[in-house]
Amino acid sequence: MRAHPPLVVGVDGSEASLRALDWAADEAALRGLPLRVVYASLWERYEGAALARDLGGPSGHVAAEDIVRVAGDRARRRRPDLPVTTAVVPEEPEYVLVRESRDASVVVVGTRGRSGLADALLGSVSLTVATRAHCPVVVIRGNHDNRATGGGHARIVVGVSDAPTTAVRVACEEARRREVPLEAVRTWRRPAHETVDHPLLAGSPERLHEERAAEELETALADAPPEVVLHRRTAEGHARQVLLAASHEADLLVIGRRRTGQFGPRLGRVAHTVLHHSACPVMVVPDEDNTEGRHAAAGRPHRT
């Protein structure tokens, strides 16, 4: 019998990664999954030893082992019944975490690091993993209490396109699992070239676009489980602005990832914006037909 795929969290010893670790431990316990704590750093492999000598330590490798040991102990204290394993991998973290995503249920990462330069690098790691992972990725953002459940808003928000997507299905599962309502948001905009004197739009041009958005929303939610409490909302404006506003009243924001294009997986402007500015954790969900051979041999991702 095949074991359940673990929930993977990337750590680096920073405060942001410890917040991600706490959230991941709660989420793994909620799902009944083991937690795998991964520390990966090519920088430590080459320069960690010199840094460790300056700090009175024997080697960079020992420092890395200390990071995952402390992280593993923290997760076990938080969730005593949670199976926890740890790993230290002296490779580029984005490569390691994308590779881990092939056999993971979810990958969880933080956003910021231990210094100015590390902040920029770790931000790039989070973005690359969210772009290229083969499973959903949660980027821990916002002024939250590090809890995956029992948050202050008791609500999940999902950005909805004009058809059923994997992101909608996953958002429904998250809402059902947490027993909280799901707010499904579909935005609409009137084209800039459209004028009110058009014969088909005389009277109330906005209403036609809003009605179309409402119809598309219903189509996207057609397969939602009946036990999930749905709050449907259409809103005029840019999707990224509407979703950012909604993130202030949510415990989790779920968005989809665009299909693979000519140059591989990519994130749109909406995803980029919410990943950088959301007030709550963001889950990025790849379409099921966009997993790039999840169980095939792992390849090294391009840096972004």
C-alpha positions, -999 to +999 in steps of 0.1 A: +000+000+000+015+033-011+021+058+017+004+091+017+025+119+000+040+141+027+035+178+031+069+195+025+081+227+041+113+245+032+133+261+061+164+282+063+165+293+100+148+326+094+118+338+113+098+337+081+106+300+076+097+292+112+063+308+106+059+287+075+070+256+096+042+263+122+016+267+094+028+235+077+027+215+109-009+225+115-018+218+079-001+183+079-020+174+111-053+186+096-047+165+065-034+134+084-001+136+065+035+133+075+056+165+075+089+166+057+112+195+067+138+203+041+168+226+043+186+232+010+213+257+003+241+258-022+256+288-005+261+270+027+280+243+008+306+267-004+308+294+022+291+280+053+323+265+067+341+299+067+311+315+083+309+287+109+346+292+118+339+329+124+311+319+147+331+293+165+313+263+149+330+233+132+314+234+098+286+248+077+271+213+074+267+211+112+250+245+111+225+231+085+219+200+106+212+222+135+186+242+115+166+212+106+170+196+140+156+227+157+128+229+131+119+193+135+118+196+173+096+227+170+071+209+147+069+179+171+063+202+201+035+219+182+019+187+170+031+158+192+014+131+171+027+144+138+052+121+120+082+144+111+112+137+090+141+161+081+166+164+053+196+186+045+204+189+008+235+209-004+219+221-036+200+251-049+168+254-028+145+261-057+158+230-075+154+209-044+119+221-035+106+217-071+120+182-071+103+175-038+070+187-052+068+157-075+060+134-046+044+159-022+008+168-015+017+205-008+049+225-005+050+253+020+076+282+019+081+315+036+089+348+019+119+365+035+153+356+048+180+365+073+195+396+057+191+420+029+208+399+003+192+367+016+158+384+015+161+389-023+174+354-029+147+337-008+121+358-024+133+344-058+132+309-044+096+313-033+086+327-067+104+299-086+088+272-065+053+287-069+059+289-107+073+255-113+061+231-086+041+200-096+017+203-066+000+232-048+024+256-032+015+278-001+035+310+004+031+322+039+024+359+038+006+385+059+003+394+096-013+361+107-009+340+138+010+311+120-021+289+122-034+269+092-068+265+110-089+285+134-078+318+119-094+351+127-115+354+095-127+318+091-129+322+054-111+310+022-111+331-009-106+318-045-101+337-076-124+322-103-119+322-141-146+314-166-145+276-163-141+249-137-104+247-127-082+227-104-079+258-082-116+259-076-118+222-068-088+225-044-103+256-027-136+237-022-116+209-006-098+234+017-130+250+028-146+216+034-116+204+054-116+235+076-154+237+078-154+274+068-172+293+040-156+297+006-158+331-011-156+327-049-146+359-067-151+366-104-140+401-116-152+418-148-142+450-167-159+469-194-135+473-224-120+507-227-132+511-263-168+503-254-191+533-254-226+537-239-240+548-273-235+514-287-270+502-298-267+469-279-255+485-247-279+514-245-293+519-210-271+497-187-238+485-203-223+475-170-252+452-163-244+430-193-208+425-182-218+418-146-244+393-157-219+375-179-194+373-150-222+359-128-229+332-154-192+323-157-190+321-119-219+297-118-203+276-145-170+274-126-187+264-094-210+238-110-192+209-094-187+224-059-196+200-031-231+207-016-217+208+019-194+237+012-210+271+020-204+293-010-204+331-011-204+342-047-192+376-056-187+395-089-167+427-088-157+453-113-120+460-115-086+445-119-085+409-105-052+415-087-066+446-068-099+428-060-081+397-046-056+418-026-085+436-009-102+402-003-070+388+013-074+412+042-105+392+053-093+357+045-072+330+061-061+316+028-062+329-008-063+303-036-053+311-071-046+291-102-014+289-122-015+294-160-009+265-183+025+257-196+034+281-224+062+281-250+088+289-224+075+266-196+053+273-166+046+310-158+027+331-134+005+360-146+004+395-132-024+385-108-003+358-092+028+379-091+009+407-073-008+386-047+024+366-039+042+399-032+014+418-014-013+395+000-024+400+036-028+362+041-011+330+029-015+323-008-020+288-023-009+286-060-025+256-077-013+242-111-039+229-134-041+191-134-030+190-171+000+212-162+020+190-139+047+184-165+050+147-159+049+149-121+062+114-117+088+117-145+125+123-138+130+157-121+148+184-142+166+215-130+144+245-131+153+278-147+160+307-124+135+335-124 
